């Protein structure tokens, strides 16, 4: 199988923390990234949840929480 290089830019603190985790698992960073990419290729999806609310959703949540607070605490 032919191999290619993949370049990724990431902050040093994250890299160091991840590297320590990989070392504890007896993995190189390169091998861990290879496993990650193979899992995506195999399943067609990222192997963890990365959904985050957008600003519209956050605004709606905050509005609903404000309404709920007024229902339970009418003096607010």
C-alpha positions as CSV (number, residue, x, y, z in Angstrom):
1,X,0.0,0.0,0.0
2,X,1.3,3.4,-0.9
3,X,1.6,5.9,1.9
4,X,1.3,9.7,1.9
5,X,2.2,12.4,4.4
6,X,-0.5,14.4,6.1
7,X,0.3,17.8,7.7
8,X,-1.7,19.2,10.5
9,X,-1.2,22.4,12.4
10,X,-2.3,22.3,16.1
11,X,-1.4,24.3,19.2
12,X,1.6,22.9,21.2
13,X,-0.4,22.3,24.4
14,X,-2.9,20.1,22.7
15,X,-0.1,18.2,20.9
16,X,1.8,17.5,24.1
17,X,-1.3,16.3,26.0
18,X,-2.4,14.0,23.1
19,X,1.2,12.7,22.8
20,X,1.2,11.7,26.5
21,X,-2.1,9.9,26.0
22,X,-0.7,8.1,22.9
23,X,2.5,7.1,24.8
24,X,0.4,5.6,27.6
25,X,-1.3,3.5,24.9
26,X,2.0,2.6,23.3
27,X,1.0,4.5,20.1
28,X,2.9,7.1,18.1
29,X,1.0,10.2,17.1
30,X,1.2,9.1,13.5
31,X,-0.3,5.7,14.2
32,X,-3.1,7.3,16.3
33,X,-4.0,9.6,13.4
34,X,-3.8,6.7,11.0
35,X,-6.3,4.8,13.2
36,X,-8.6,7.8,13.3
37,X,-8.5,8.2,9.5
38,X,-9.1,4.5,8.9
39,X,-12.1,4.6,11.2
40,X,-13.6,7.4,9.2
41,X,-12.8,5.6,5.9
42,X,-14.4,2.4,7.2
43,X,-17.6,3.9,8.7
44,X,-18.1,7.1,6.7
45,X,-18.3,9.2,9.8
46,X,-16.2,10.9,12.5
47,X,-16.0,8.4,15.5
48,X,-17.2,10.9,18.1
49,X,-19.8,13.7,18.5
50,X,-18.6,17.1,17.4
51,X,-21.9,18.9,17.1
52,X,-22.0,22.3,18.8
53,X,-24.9,24.7,18.9
54,X,-24.7,27.7,16.6
55,X,-25.4,31.3,17.7
56,X,-29.1,31.0,16.7
57,X,-29.5,27.9,18.8
58,X,-27.7,29.4,21.8
59,X,-29.9,32.4,21.6
60,X,-33.0,30.3,21.6
61,X,-31.8,28.2,24.5
62,X,-31.0,31.4,26.5
63,X,-34.4,32.8,25.7
64,X,-36.2,29.6,26.8
65,X,-34.1,29.3,30.0
66,X,-35.1,32.9,30.8
67,X,-38.8,32.1,30.3
68,X,-38.4,29.0,32.5
69,X,-36.8,31.0,35.2
70,X,-39.7,33.5,35.2
71,X,-42.2,30.6,35.4
72,X,-40.5,29.3,38.6
73,X,-39.3,32.6,39.9
74,X,-42.0,35.2,39.0
75,X,-40.0,38.0,40.6
76,X,-37.1,37.7,38.1
